[in-house]
Amino acid sequence: MADEIINKVEKSGLVTIDLEQLYPRTKRMSLDISPWLFEGVMLREKDFREHIKNHDWSQYNDAYVHVFCSEDAIIPQWAWILVARALNGRAVRTVFGDREALEAMVFESVIDQIDIYEYHGKKVIVKGCSNLPVPIQAYIKLTERLTPVVQSLMYGEACSTVPIYKKPKE
């Protein structure tokens, strides 16, 4: 007679959040403005506005876009605002910075939409390993949101977790 296999993890009441499952599959795009600089080093307003006017903005439709300049040039703030304005209504979201800054912004938006009260008083594990680029900022944001409501917060897998927070006994 075989003994019944008991799933102790399931009975423990642990809830796992996998940020990879929240990863929006929307395309990501980069926009480097360095080709729009005069001689690769200087922004001239008239030329810059001409580039903005003639650029094919439709390629950014329904995408997350990060804008940056790969050259070491001083770019006035109004230039970034012009680029953002051109992307407005096309891109899902636009962010200044590198791909990691874009991913952090995307995940912050997703995490802000989580109903944290669904985790009230629960023991929560934030799954560690992922195959997609989940930025550290996503884990930080999730921790900020969950800590006020959960019983405990752990990182890793059910078989091997690192304790992050445990609500003090009252």
JOFENBEL-V711439 format. One record per residue. N is the residue number from 1. RES is the residue in one small letter. SS is DSSP state (a for helix, b for strand, c for the rest). PHI is phi in whole degrees, -180 to 180 (* if undefined). NEAR is the number of other C-alpha atoms within 8 Angstrom. Layout:
n: (N N)
res: (RES RES)
ss: (SS SS)
phi: (PHI PHI)
near: (NEAR NEAR)
//
This chain:
n: (1 2 3 4 5 6 7 8 9 10 11 12 13 14 15 16 17 18 19 20 21 22 23 24 25 26 27 28 29 30 31 32 33 34 35 36 37 38 39 40 41 42 43 44 45 46 47 48 49 50 51 52 53 54 55 56 57 58 59 60 61 62 63 64 65 66 67 68 69 70 71 72 73 74 75 76 77 78 79 80 81 82 83 84 85 86 87 88 89 90 91 92 93 94 95 96 97 98 99 100 101 102 103 104 105 106 107 108 109 110 111 112 113 114 115 116 117 118 119 120 121 122 123 124 125 126 127 128 129 130 131 132 133 134 135 136 137 138 139 140 141 142 143 144 145 146 147 148 149 150 151 152 153 154 155 156 157 158 159 160 161 162 163 164 165 166 167 168 169 170)
res: (m a d e i i n k v e k s g l v t i d l e q l y p r t k r m s l d i s p w l f e g v m l r e k d f r e h i k n h d w s q y n d a y v h v f c s e d a i i p q w a w i l v a r a l n g r a v r t v f g d r e a l e a m v f e s v i d q i d i y e y h g k k v i v k g c s n l p v p i q a y i k l t e r l t p v v q s l m y g e a c s t v p i y k k p k e)
ss: (c c c c c c c a a a a c c b b b b c a a a a c c c c c b b b b b a a a a c b c c c b c c a a a a a a a a a a c c a a a a c c c b b b b b c c c c c c c c a a a a a a a a a a a c c c c c b b b b c c a a a a a a a a a a a a a a c c c a a a a c c c b b b b b c c c c c c c c a a a a a a a a a a a a c c c c b b b b b b c c b b b b b b b c c c c)
phi: (* -84 -73 -71 -84 -109 -85 -68 -65 -63 -75 -72 81 -71 -116 -107 -112 -110 -60 -62 -71 -91 -63 -69 -82 -57 -65 -112 -138 -112 -134 -95 -88 -58 -66 -90 -86 -71 53 74 -133 -134 -93 -110 -55 -59 -64 -62 -63 -66 -62 -60 -63 -95 -71 -83 -78 -64 -64 -96 -55 58 -123 -87 -127 -113 -111 -163 -129 -81 -95 -84 -130 -86 -111 -67 -59 -62 -65 -66 -67 -62 -64 -61 -63 -67 -83 -59 88 -111 -74 -65 -151 -125 -138 -86 131 -87 -62 -64 -63 -64 -62 -62 -65 -60 -67 -61 -62 -65 -67 -62 -89 -69 -80 -67 -71 -66 -104 -58 72 -99 -94 -115 -110 -94 -60 -84 -65 -147 -93 -107 -77 -88 -74 -54 -57 -64 -68 -64 -62 -63 -62 -59 -74 -85 -52 -68 -116 -83 -75 -151 -131 -131 -123 126 -122 -57 -81 -157 -114 -109 -66 -111 -154 -137 -62 -65 -70 -91)
near: (2 3 4 4 4 4 6 6 8 7 7 6 8 12 8 8 8 9 10 9 5 7 9 5 4 7 7 8 9 9 8 9 10 10 6 10 12 9 5 9 10 10 11 8 6 6 10 12 8 8 9 10 6 6 6 5 9 6 5 12 9 9 13 15 15 16 13 11 9 7 7 6 7 6 8 6 6 6 9 10 8 9 9 9 7 8 11 7 5 11 13 10 7 12 10 10 10 9 8 8 11 15 11 13 9 10 11 11 8 9 10 6 6 6 5 9 6 5 11 9 8 11 13 14 15 13 11 8 5 7 5 6 6 12 9 7 8 13 8 8 10 9 9 8 8 11 10 6 10 14 11 14 16 13 12 12 10 8 4 6 10 7 9 8 8 8 7 4 3 2)
//
